[in-house]
Amino acid sequence: MIDVINDIGETRRRMTEDRTAGRSIGLVPTMGALHDGHLSLIERARSENDRVVVSIFVNPTQYDDPADLERYPRTLAADVERAEGVGADLIFHPSPEDIYHDAYRYRVTESEFSRRLEGAHRKGHFDGVLTVVLKLLNIVGADRAYFGEKDWQQLQLVRDMAAAFFLPTHIVACRIIREVDGLAMSSRNIHLTDDQRKLAPELHRTLASKWSADEMTRHLASTGFEVDYVERRDGRVLGAVRLGKVRLIDNVQI
């Protein structure tokens, strides 16, 4: 049966035992509300490691909107069952008080790319993301950590941070998992109304089109989205939009 551990010290002890025994460790960092996209990361980790750890931690420091933090679904019992079903060995589920015992006095700040795209619309977001990822990597000491390409900017920043701080963990990129109609899977999708859910796949269809970024922006705005950005960068088209209270991001490789 899968173990659920809240204590940081106990998690580190277990990981030390595994490393001493020569077992490789894969980490899948999540905020819970697991969907098939998360499960694909766990399956990838299972295929490449002797031990698979899934962290479930709704990270308060990456939110600039308290209401958005409050809305994030907490489904721990279902998450544990789903993670176990695809081969996870351990769930690490710490409290905010333990992760931020320093009251967030110390944090990781990237001074360039984190201020573009998502960072331009979510103040302090990537400080929170990079800080918690660094903490998780230090606690678990994984050989590999798995991140989805849907959060493409996050993936690049985590990779760069790992390199900048000489972390031994290899950051593994995993493909975007989509619904049948093309919508990128996200825990936020459950908050879409029926009408919004019908419209949401238009984001992916638009980003995959041959239009310019300006044409995509105009089209999305005309069909009912509030557009934060559409930008071509590093061989991808990236976009972020809002439908009511739900924010959607996606990207397509050119």
C-alpha positions, 0 to 999 in steps of 0.5 A, a space after each residue: 500500500 502507498 505511504 502518505 508522509 507529512 513529515 519532512 524529516 521522515 521523508 528525508 530519512 526514507 529517501 536516504 535509505 533508498 539512496 544508500 540501497 542504490 535505488 533511483 528516485 523519481 519525483 513528480 511535484 504536484 498541487 494535487 487534484 490529479 488528472 490524466 496529465 499528472 498520471 502520465 508524469 507518474 507513469 513516466 517516472 515509474 518507467 525510469 526509477 526504482 522509487 516514485 515520490 509524488 508531492 502534493 502541496 498547494 503552494 500559497 506563495 505562487 498565488 497573487 489572488 487569495 480567492 484563486 488559492 482558495 478555489 484550488 480543489 483539494 482531493 487528497 483521498 482521490 489523489 492518493 488512490 489515483 497515484 497508487 494506481 499508476 505506480 507511485 510508492 510514496 505521497 509527500 504531503 507537507 503542511 505550509 507551516 513546515 515548508 515555510 517555517 521561515 515565513 517565506 523570508 528566503 526565496 528564489 528570484 529569477 530576474 529576467 525570463 520570470 518577468 515575461 509572459 506568466 510573470 508579467 500577469 502574475 506578480 511574484 508567481 515564479 518566486 513562489 514556484 522556484 522556491 517551493 521546487 528548490 525546497 522539494 528537490 532538496 528534501 527528496 534528493 531525487 535523481 529525476 523530477 518530472 514536469 509537464 510541457 503545458 507549463 512551458 515557462 515554468 519548465 524552462 525556469 526550473 531547468 535553469 534554476 537546477 543548472 544555476 545552483 548545480 542541483 544533481 536532479 535531472 529535470 525531465 520534460 513530459 508532453 502535454 496531455 489533452 482532452 479529445 477536443 484538444 483542451 490541455 488537461 488542467 485542474 482548473 478545468 473543473 471550474 469552467 461552466 458548460 458554455 465555457 468548456 465548449 469554447 475552451 478548446 478554441 485556445 489550442 486550435 488558435 495557437 496551432 493555426 498559421 496566423 500571426 500572434 496579433 491575428 490569434 489575439 484578435 480572434 481569441 478576443 472576438 470569440 469571448 476570451 480575455 487575452 493575457 498574451 499570445 507570443 512566439 518564442 523559442 519555436 513555440 506559440 504560447 498563450 494565456 487567456 481567461 474565461 470568467 474566473 478561469 485562467 487557461 494556458 497552453 502552447 504549441 510547438 511550431 
